[in-house]
Amino acid sequence: MDLKKILNYLSILFGGLLALVGAGFVVMYVWEAIFARIGEPDQSLIFWYLPVLFLGVIGIMLGWTLLVRGLSRLRKNK
C-alpha cells in the first residue's frame, strides 16, 4: 500500500471523526443552551455557549471537507 492511499484513508477517517465531534458540539449547544433553559428567566447561556456552537459548525465543515476530499482522491487513484 502506497503513501497516497494511506493519506486518503486517514483523511476519510479523521474527516468522519471530526464531523461527528462537530455534530456532537452542535447537539450539545442546542440541548444545554436552548432546551435546558426553557422557562428560566436568565437566558444568557444562549449567548455564552455560542463558541461551542461555532466550534461544532467549523468541525462539521472541516470534517465534511476532509471526508469528501479523501473519497474523491481515493476514487481518482483507482
N, CA, C and O atoms as a GROMACS GRO file, in nm:
protein
  312
    1MET      N    1   0.085  -0.117   0.000
    1MET     CA    2   0.000   0.000   0.000
    1MET      C    3   0.090   0.124   0.000
    1MET      O    4   0.181   0.136   0.082
    2ASP      N    5   0.064   0.214  -0.091
    2ASP     CA    6   0.150   0.332  -0.100
    2ASP      C    7   0.103   0.444  -0.008
    2ASP      O    8  -0.004   0.437   0.053
    3LEU      N    9   0.185   0.546   0.002
    3LEU     CA   10   0.162   0.655   0.095
    3LEU      C   11   0.036   0.735   0.060
    3LEU      O   12  -0.033   0.781   0.150
    4LYS      N   13   0.006   0.752  -0.068
    4LYS     CA   14  -0.112   0.830  -0.108
    4LYS      C   15  -0.241   0.763  -0.062
    4LYS      O   16  -0.334   0.830  -0.017
    5LYS      N   17  -0.248   0.632  -0.072
    5LYS     CA   18  -0.367   0.560  -0.027
    5LYS      C   19  -0.383   0.571   0.124
    5LYS      O   20  -0.494   0.590   0.175
    6ILE      N   21  -0.272   0.560   0.196
    6ILE     CA   22  -0.277   0.571   0.341
    6ILE      C   23  -0.326   0.710   0.382
    6ILE      O   24  -0.409   0.723   0.472
    7LEU      N   25  -0.274   0.814   0.316
    7LEU     CA   26  -0.318   0.950   0.346
    7LEU      C   27  -0.465   0.971   0.313
    7LEU      O   28  -0.536   1.043   0.384
    8ASN      N   29  -0.511   0.910   0.205
    8ASN     CA   30  -0.653   0.922   0.170
    8ASN      C   31  -0.741   0.853   0.274
    8ASN      O   32  -0.845   0.908   0.312
    9TYR      N   33  -0.702   0.735   0.319
    9TYR     CA   34  -0.779   0.667   0.422
    9TYR      C   35  -0.777   0.743   0.554
    9TYR      O   36  -0.878   0.750   0.624
   10LEU      N   37  -0.662   0.801   0.588
   10LEU     CA   38  -0.654   0.882   0.710
   10LEU      C   39  -0.741   1.007   0.698
   10LEU      O   40  -0.804   1.049   0.795
   11SER      N   41  -0.744   1.066   0.581
   11SER     CA   42  -0.829   1.183   0.559
   11SER      C   43  -0.976   1.147   0.576
   11SER      O   44  -1.052   1.224   0.635
   12ILE      N   45  -1.016   1.032   0.524
   12ILE     CA   46  -1.154   0.986   0.539
   12ILE      C   47  -1.185   0.960   0.687
   12ILE      O   48  -1.290   1.000   0.737
   13LEU      N   49  -1.094   0.894   0.755
   13LEU     CA   50  -1.115   0.861   0.897
   13LEU      C   51  -1.125   0.987   0.982
   13LEU      O   52  -1.220   1.003   1.058
   14PHE      N   53  -1.026   1.076   0.970
   14PHE     CA   54  -1.027   1.197   1.053
   14PHE      C   55  -1.140   1.291   1.013
   14PHE      O   56  -1.195   1.361   1.098
   15GLY      N   57  -1.175   1.295   0.886
   15GLY     CA   58  -1.287   1.377   0.843
   15GLY      C   59  -1.418   1.330   0.903
   15GLY      O   60  -1.499   1.411   0.948
   16GLY      N   61  -1.439   1.199   0.902
   16GLY     CA   62  -1.560   1.145   0.962
   16GLY      C   63  -1.566   1.169   1.112
   16GLY      O   64  -1.670   1.206   1.166
   17LEU      N   65  -1.454   1.148   1.180
   17LEU     CA   66  -1.449   1.172   1.324
   17LEU      C   67  -1.471   1.319   1.358
   17LEU      O   68  -1.543   1.352   1.453
   18LEU      N   69  -1.409   1.407   1.280
   18LEU     CA   70  -1.424   1.549   1.305
   18LEU      C   71  -1.567   1.595   1.281
   18LEU      O   72  -1.619   1.678   1.356
   19ALA      N   73  -1.630   1.543   1.179
   19ALA     CA   74  -1.769   1.578   1.152
   19ALA      C   75  -1.861   1.528   1.263
   19ALA      O   76  -1.954   1.598   1.303
   20LEU      N   77  -1.836   1.408   1.313
   20LEU     CA   78  -1.917   1.355   1.423
   20LEU      C   79  -1.898   1.435   1.552
   20LEU      O   80  -1.995   1.462   1.624
   21VAL      N   81  -1.775   1.473   1.581
   21VAL     CA   82  -1.749   1.554   1.701
   21VAL      C   83  -1.814   1.691   1.686
   21VAL      O   84  -1.871   1.743   1.781
   22GLY      N   85  -1.805   1.749   1.567
   22GLY     CA   86  -1.869   1.877   1.542
   22GLY      C   87  -2.019   1.869   1.558
   22GLY      O   88  -2.081   1.959   1.615
   23ALA      N   89  -2.080   1.762   1.508
   23ALA     CA   90  -2.224   1.743   1.524
   23ALA      C   91  -2.258   1.726   1.672
   23ALA      O   92  -2.363   1.772   1.716
   24GLY      N   93  -2.172   1.660   1.746
   24GLY     CA   94  -2.193   1.646   1.890
   24GLY      C   95  -2.191   1.781   1.961
   24GLY      O   96  -2.271   1.804   2.052
   25PHE      N   97  -2.102   1.871   1.921
   25PHE     CA   98  -2.098   2.004   1.979
   25PHE      C   99  -2.224   2.084   1.947
   25PHE      O  100  -2.275   2.156   2.032
   26VAL      N  101  -2.273   2.070   1.825
   26VAL     CA  102  -2.396   2.141   1.788
   26VAL      C  103  -2.513   2.087   1.870
   26VAL      O  104  -2.595   2.165   1.920
   27VAL      N  105  -2.523   1.957   1.882
   27VAL     CA  106  -2.630   1.897   1.962
   27VAL      C  107  -2.617   1.938   2.108
   27VAL      O  108  -2.717   1.965   2.175
   28MET      N  109  -2.494   1.944   2.158
   28MET     CA  110  -2.471   1.984   2.296
   28MET      C  111  -2.516   2.129   2.317
   28MET      O  112  -2.577   2.161   2.420
   29TYR      N  113  -2.488   2.217   2.222
   29TYR     CA  114  -2.534   2.355   2.233
   29TYR      C  115  -2.686   2.362   2.236
   29TYR      O  116  -2.745   2.428   2.322
   30VAL      N  117  -2.748   2.295   2.141
   30VAL     CA  118  -2.895   2.301   2.133
   30VAL      C  119  -2.957   2.245   2.260
   30VAL      O  120  -3.054   2.300   2.311
   31TRP      N  121  -2.903   2.136   2.310
   31TRP     CA  122  -2.961   2.073   2.428
   31TRP      C  123  -2.939   2.156   2.555
   31TRP      O  124  -3.033   2.181   2.630
   32GLU      N  125  -2.815   2.199   2.578
   32GLU     CA  126  -2.782   2.266   2.703
   32GLU      C  127  -2.819   2.414   2.703
   32GLU      O  128  -2.864   2.466   2.806
   33ALA      N  129  -2.803   2.483   2.592
   33ALA     CA  130  -2.826   2.627   2.591
   33ALA      C  131  -2.970   2.663   2.558
   33ALA      O  132  -3.017   2.770   2.596
   34ILE      N  133  -3.040   2.577   2.490
   34ILE     CA  134  -3.176   2.613   2.448
   34ILE      C  135  -3.279   2.529   2.523
   34ILE      O  136  -3.360   2.584   2.596
   35PHE      N  137  -3.277   2.396   2.505
   35PHE     CA  138  -3.380   2.312   2.566
   35PHE      C  139  -3.375   2.312   2.717
   35PHE      O  140  -3.480   2.315   2.782
   36ALA      N  141  -3.257   2.309   2.775
   36ALA     CA  142  -3.246   2.303   2.921
   36ALA      C  143  -3.281   2.436   2.988
   36ALA      O  144  -3.307   2.439   3.108
   37ARG      N  145  -3.283   2.544   2.912
   37ARG     CA  146  -3.308   2.677   2.968
   37ARG      C  147  -3.449   2.728   2.942
   37ARG      O  148  -3.479   2.843   2.974
   38ILE      N  149  -3.535   2.647   2.885
   38ILE     CA  150  -3.671   2.692   2.856
   38ILE      C  151  -3.743   2.721   2.987
   38ILE      O  152  -3.747   2.637   3.077
   39GLY      N  153  -3.799   2.839   2.996
   39GLY     CA  154  -3.874   2.878   3.114
   39GLY      C  155  -3.793   2.946   3.222
   39GLY      O  156  -3.851   3.000   3.316
   40GLU      N  157  -3.660   2.946   3.213
   40GLU     CA  158  -3.579   3.014   3.312
   40GLU      C  159  -3.570   3.162   3.278
   40GLU      O  160  -3.570   3.199   3.160
   41PRO      N  161  -3.562   3.248   3.378
   41PRO     CA  162  -3.555   3.391   3.350
   41PRO      C  163  -3.421   3.435   3.290
   41PRO      O  164  -3.417   3.530   3.212
   42ASP      N  165  -3.312   3.366   3.325
   42ASP     CA  166  -3.180   3.404   3.274
   42ASP      C  167  -3.151   3.323   3.147
   42ASP      O  168  -3.126   3.202   3.155
   43GLN      N  169  -3.154   3.387   3.034
   43GLN     CA  170  -3.129   3.322   2.906
   43GLN      C  171  -2.990   3.354   2.850
   43GLN      O  172  -2.966   3.336   2.731
   44SER      N  173  -2.898   3.401   2.935
   44SER     CA  174  -2.768   3.446   2.887
   44SER      C  175  -2.681   3.331   2.835
   44SER      O  176  -2.587   3.356   2.759
   45LEU      N  177  -2.710   3.207   2.874
   45LEU     CA  178  -2.627   3.096   2.826
   45LEU      C  179  -2.645   3.072   2.677
   45LEU      O  180  -2.559   3.011   2.614
   46ILE      N  181  -2.755   3.119   2.621
   46ILE     CA  182  -2.769   3.109   2.475
   46ILE      C  183  -2.658   3.188   2.408
   46ILE      O  184  -2.607   3.147   2.304
   47PHE      N  185  -2.620   3.300   2.467
   47PHE     CA  186  -2.510   3.380   2.414
   47PHE      C  187  -2.374   3.323   2.454
   47PHE      O  188  -2.285   3.311   2.370
   48TRP      N  189  -2.357   3.287   2.580
   48TRP     CA  190  -2.226   3.246   2.629
   48TRP      C  191  -2.184   3.108   2.577
   48TRP      O  192  -2.064   3.078   2.577
   49TYR      N  193  -2.275   3.027   2.533
   49TYR     CA  194  -2.240   2.897   2.477
   49TYR      C  195  -2.220   2.902   2.326
   49TYR      O  196  -2.201   2.798   2.263
   50LEU      N  197  -2.225   3.022   2.265
   50LEU     CA  198  -2.206   3.032   2.120
   50LEU      C  199  -2.071   2.978   2.072
   50LEU      O  200  -2.067   2.920   1.963
   51PRO      N  201  -1.960   2.992   2.147
   51PRO     CA  202  -1.836   2.931   2.100
   51PRO      C  203  -1.847   2.780   2.080
   51PRO      O  204  -1.783   2.724   1.990
   52VAL      N  205  -1.927   2.713   2.161
   52VAL     CA  206  -1.948   2.569   2.143
   52VAL      C  207  -2.018   2.544   2.011
   52VAL      O  208  -1.982   2.451   1.938
   53LEU      N  209  -2.118   2.625   1.979
   53LEU     CA  210  -2.188   2.612   1.852
   53LEU      C  211  -2.095   2.639   1.735
   53LEU      O  212  -2.095   2.566   1.636
   54PHE      N  213  -2.014   2.744   1.746
   54PHE     CA  214  -1.922   2.777   1.637
   54PHE      C  215  -1.817   2.668   1.617
   54PHE      O  216  -1.783   2.635   1.504
   55LEU      N  217  -1.764   2.612   1.726
   55LEU     CA  218  -1.671   2.501   1.714
   55LEU      C  219  -1.736   2.381   1.644
   55LEU      O  220  -1.673   2.314   1.563
   56GLY      N  221  -1.860   2.357   1.677
   56GLY     CA  222  -1.932   2.247   1.614
   56GLY      C  223  -1.952   2.268   1.466
   56GLY      O  224  -1.931   2.176   1.386
   57VAL      N  225  -1.992   2.388   1.427
   57VAL     CA  226  -2.014   2.416   1.285
   57VAL      C  227  -1.883   2.410   1.208
   57VAL      O  228  -1.878   2.356   1.098
   58ILE      N  229  -1.777   2.466   1.265
   58ILE     CA  230  -1.646   2.459   1.199
   58ILE      C  231  -1.598   2.315   1.189
   58ILE      O  232  -1.543   2.275   1.087
   59GLY      N  233  -1.620   2.236   1.294
   59GLY     CA  234  -1.581   2.095   1.290
   59GLY      C  235  -1.657   2.018   1.184
   59GLY      O  236  -1.599   1.934   1.115
   60ILE      N  237  -1.786   2.045   1.171
   60ILE     CA  238  -1.864   1.977   1.068
   60ILE      C  239  -1.814   2.015   0.929
   60ILE      O  240  -1.798   1.928   0.843
   61MET      N  241  -1.787   2.143   0.907
   61MET     CA  242  -1.740   2.187   0.775
   61MET      C  243  -1.603   2.129   0.741
   61MET      O  244  -1.582   2.080   0.630
   62LEU      N  245  -1.510   2.134   0.836
   62LEU     CA  246  -1.376   2.078   0.811
   62LEU      C  247  -1.381   1.926   0.794
   62LEU      O  248  -1.314   1.870   0.707
   63GLY      N  249  -1.460   1.861   0.877
   63GLY     CA  250  -1.472   1.716   0.866
   63GLY      C  251  -1.532   1.673   0.734
   63GLY      O  252  -1.485   1.579   0.671
   64TRP      N  253  -1.637   1.742   0.692
   64TRP     CA  254  -1.701   1.709   0.566
   64TRP      C  255  -1.605   1.734   0.450
   64TRP      O  256  -1.600   1.655   0.356
   65THR      N  257  -1.528   1.842   0.457
   65THR     CA  258  -1.430   1.872   0.352
   65THR      C  259  -1.324   1.763   0.344
   65THR      O  260  -1.292   1.716   0.235
   66LEU      N  261  -1.270   1.721   0.458
   66LEU     CA  262  -1.170   1.615   0.459
   66LEU      C  263  -1.229   1.483   0.407
   66LEU      O  264  -1.163   1.411   0.331
   67LEU      N  265  -1.350   1.454   0.447
   67LEU     CA  266  -1.414   1.329   0.405
   67LEU      C  267  -1.436   1.327   0.254
   67LEU      O  268  -1.404   1.228   0.189
   68VAL      N  269  -1.491   1.432   0.200
   68VAL     CA  270  -1.518   1.438   0.056
   68VAL      C  271  -1.388   1.439  -0.022
   68VAL      O  272  -1.377   1.374  -0.126
   69ARG      N  273  -1.290   1.514   0.026
   69ARG     CA  274  -1.162   1.520  -0.044
   69ARG      C  275  -1.092   1.382  -0.045
   69ARG      O  276  -1.038   1.340  -0.146
   70GLY      N  277  -1.095   1.315   0.068
   70GLY     CA  278  -1.034   1.182   0.074
   70GLY      C  279  -1.105   1.082  -0.015
   70GLY      O  280  -1.040   1.002  -0.082
   71LEU      N  281  -1.239   1.086  -0.017
   71LEU     CA  282  -1.314   0.994  -0.103
   71LEU      C  283  -1.290   1.022  -0.251
   71LEU      O  284  -1.275   0.929  -0.330
   72SER      N  285  -1.286   1.150  -0.288
   72SER     CA  286  -1.266   1.182  -0.430
   72SER      C  287  -1.125   1.146  -0.475
   72SER      O  288  -1.108   1.097  -0.587
   73ARG      N  289  -1.026   1.167  -0.392
   73ARG     CA  290  -0.890   1.129  -0.430
   73ARG      C  291  -0.872   0.978  -0.432
   73ARG      O  292  -0.795   0.925  -0.512
   74LEU      N  293  -0.943   0.908  -0.345
   74LEU     CA  294  -0.935   0.763  -0.345
   74LEU      C  295  -0.998   0.706  -0.472
   74LEU      O  296  -0.944   0.612  -0.532
   75ARG      N  297  -1.110   0.761  -0.514
   75ARG     CA  298  -1.173   0.717  -0.639
   75ARG      C  299  -1.089   0.753  -0.759
   75ARG      O  300  -1.082   0.678  -0.856
   76LYS      N  301  -1.024   0.870  -0.753
   76LYS     CA  302  -0.943   0.917  -0.864
   76LYS      C  303  -0.819   0.828  -0.884
   76LYS      O  304  -0.775   0.806  -0.997
   77ASN      N  305  -0.763   0.778  -0.775
   77ASN     CA  306  -0.642   0.696  -0.782
   77ASN      C  307  -0.670   0.553  -0.825
   77ASN      O  308  -0.576   0.482  -0.862
   78LYS      N  309  -0.795   0.508  -0.822
   78LYS     CA  310  -0.826   0.369  -0.861
   78LYS      C  311  -0.827   0.355  -1.006
   78LYS      O  312  -0.851   0.246  -1.058
   0.00000   0.00000   0.00000
